[in-house]
């Protein structure tokens, strides 16, 4: 199956085994009206496409993930699991704006021969999905048996299903929503303020704004987990006055993202999240969702405070062929990753 061996025109933030590239060497017009002179999509594939080109599971990843689904969703990957390369051709593409193979803020523009930096244009969820549909065509995929994603990956799944409903047979939406809520947008705005408070964030280098990025990640983690998960795992045994476990945990997690991601890309991607709205220009959310008639698996996590259960109930109300599952987890929004073994079983029961 043909694919370009050339990487996007910047150094990938961390090495990723098995990463492939598709270069679309034409202008790509964004929903905003701005244009990228060309785009590169980094992606992973597992298994083989069958003769009828329809044994495909397409995975849409969340905000700061890469396209190696076998790594970050490993408990759902392998023989006998939902992502079984012996049965399915599994595709996961890195989203536009990221730094794991696809065109983003640290990519070099062919127009200026410099990195886009803070001039990188606004990319919407719909733009991401249109780019991924170009990759689908490049890979000669006729139908997608299952399109699945968690968090903003679920946002992409809905837009993908709306774009090509005749080519996607089933969808799975994990802790997702029909639009980005005011609460989520506010958390993103606060994180961007943290990045902007770093005086280096607009500099033309890959390490620009890294302290701001670390702070932004720390803020984000408050919405990813729960009160119970923090008190259970991060409460100190001793009666200390400083250097608390919870503070160390936030610093550690912030440093991890600081070491593997670019602040300008993170800033851009949070703006992308804010654009998610299934009803925009389509007569409202209900009308848009009712057009997605394929079977839909909807997972809600009761303790999720970032995209809470009320959002998944709305999806179940309007999607014509929905199966709603509520999962009890102490891990909140991150439960869609942490509870992968349980979710795998639930998905297999529904999918097969």
Secondary structure as the mmCIF struct_conf table of DSSP 4:
data_model
#
loop_
_struct_conf.conf_type_id
_struct_conf.id
_struct_conf.beg_label_comp_id
_struct_conf.beg_label_asym_id
_struct_conf.beg_label_seq_id
_struct_conf.end_label_comp_id
_struct_conf.end_label_asym_id
_struct_conf.end_label_seq_id
STRN STRN1 UNK A 4 UNK A 4
HELX_LH_PP_P HELX_LH_PP_P1 UNK A 6 UNK A 8
BEND BEND1 UNK A 9 UNK A 10
BEND BEND2 UNK A 13 UNK A 14
TURN_TY1_P TURN_TY1_P1 UNK A 17 UNK A 18
STRN STRN2 UNK A 20 UNK A 24
BEND BEND3 UNK A 26 UNK A 26
STRN STRN3 UNK A 28 UNK A 29
TURN_TY1_P TURN_TY1_P2 UNK A 31 UNK A 32
BEND BEND4 UNK A 33 UNK A 33
STRN STRN4 UNK A 35 UNK A 36
BEND BEND5 UNK A 37 UNK A 37
STRN STRN5 UNK A 39 UNK A 46
BEND BEND6 UNK A 47 UNK A 47
TURN_TY1_P TURN_TY1_P3 UNK A 51 UNK A 52
BEND BEND7 UNK A 53 UNK A 53
STRN STRN6 UNK A 56 UNK A 60
HELX_LH_PP_P HELX_LH_PP_P2 UNK A 61 UNK A 61
TURN_TY1_P TURN_TY1_P4 UNK A 63 UNK A 64
BEND BEND8 UNK A 67 UNK A 67
HELX_RH_AL_P HELX_RH_AL_P1 UNK A 69 UNK A 72
TURN_TY1_P TURN_TY1_P5 UNK A 73 UNK A 73
HELX_RH_3T_P HELX_RH_3T_P1 UNK A 74 UNK A 76
STRN STRN7 UNK A 77 UNK A 77
BEND BEND9 UNK A 78 UNK A 78
TURN_TY1_P TURN_TY1_P6 UNK A 79 UNK A 80
BEND BEND10 UNK A 81 UNK A 82
STRN STRN8 UNK A 83 UNK A 83
TURN_TY1_P TURN_TY1_P7 UNK A 85 UNK A 87
STRN STRN9 UNK A 89 UNK A 93
HELX_LH_PP_P HELX_LH_PP_P3 UNK A 94 UNK A 95
TURN_TY1_P TURN_TY1_P8 UNK A 96 UNK A 96
STRN STRN10 UNK A 97 UNK A 97
BEND BEND11 UNK A 99 UNK A 102
STRN STRN11 UNK A 104 UNK A 104
TURN_TY1_P TURN_TY1_P9 UNK A 105 UNK A 106
BEND BEND12 UNK A 107 UNK A 107
STRN STRN12 UNK A 108 UNK A 108
HELX_LH_PP_P HELX_LH_PP_P4 UNK A 109 UNK A 109
TURN_TY1_P TURN_TY1_P10 UNK A 110 UNK A 112
BEND BEND13 UNK A 113 UNK A 114
STRN STRN13 UNK A 115 UNK A 115
HELX_RH_3T_P HELX_RH_3T_P2 UNK A 117 UNK A 119
HELX_LH_PP_P HELX_LH_PP_P5 UNK A 120 UNK A 122
HELX_RH_AL_P HELX_RH_AL_P2 UNK A 125 UNK A 138
TURN_TY1_P TURN_TY1_P11 UNK A 139 UNK A 140
STRN STRN14 UNK A 144 UNK A 150
TURN_TY1_P TURN_TY1_P12 UNK A 151 UNK A 151
HELX_RH_AL_P HELX_RH_AL_P3 UNK A 152 UNK A 163
TURN_TY1_P TURN_TY1_P13 UNK A 164 UNK A 164
HELX_RH_3T_P HELX_RH_3T_P3 UNK A 165 UNK A 167
STRN STRN15 UNK A 168 UNK A 168
STRN STRN16 UNK A 170 UNK A 174
BEND BEND14 UNK A 175 UNK A 175
BEND BEND15 UNK A 178 UNK A 178
STRN STRN17 UNK A 179 UNK A 179
HELX_RH_AL_P HELX_RH_AL_P4 UNK A 182 UNK A 196
TURN_TY1_P TURN_TY1_P14 UNK A 197 UNK A 197
BEND BEND16 UNK A 198 UNK A 198
TURN_TY1_P TURN_TY1_P15 UNK A 199 UNK A 202
BEND BEND17 UNK A 203 UNK A 205
TURN_TY1_P TURN_TY1_P16 UNK A 206 UNK A 209
HELX_RH_AL_P HELX_RH_AL_P5 UNK A 210 UNK A 224
BEND BEND18 UNK A 225 UNK A 225
HELX_RH_AL_P HELX_RH_AL_P6 UNK A 227 UNK A 234
BEND BEND19 UNK A 237 UNK A 238
BEND BEND20 UNK A 241 UNK A 242
HELX_RH_AL_P HELX_RH_AL_P7 UNK A 245 UNK A 260
BEND BEND21 UNK A 261 UNK A 261
HELX_RH_AL_P HELX_RH_AL_P8 UNK A 263 UNK A 274
TURN_TY1_P TURN_TY1_P17 UNK A 275 UNK A 275
STRN STRN18 UNK A 277 UNK A 277
TURN_TY1_P TURN_TY1_P18 UNK A 278 UNK A 283
HELX_RH_AL_P HELX_RH_AL_P9 UNK A 285 UNK A 289
TURN_TY1_P TURN_TY1_P19 UNK A 290 UNK A 291
BEND BEND22 UNK A 294 UNK A 294
STRN STRN19 UNK A 295 UNK A 301
TURN_TY1_P TURN_TY1_P20 UNK A 302 UNK A 303
BEND BEND23 UNK A 305 UNK A 307
HELX_RH_AL_P HELX_RH_AL_P10 UNK A 309 UNK A 318
BEND BEND24 UNK A 319 UNK A 319
TURN_TY1_P TURN_TY1_P21 UNK A 320 UNK A 321
STRN STRN20 UNK A 322 UNK A 327
TURN_TY1_P TURN_TY1_P22 UNK A 330 UNK A 331
HELX_RH_3T_P HELX_RH_3T_P4 UNK A 332 UNK A 334
HELX_RH_AL_P HELX_RH_AL_P11 UNK A 335 UNK A 338
TURN_TY1_P TURN_TY1_P23 UNK A 339 UNK A 339
HELX_RH_AL_P HELX_RH_AL_P12 UNK A 340 UNK A 351
#
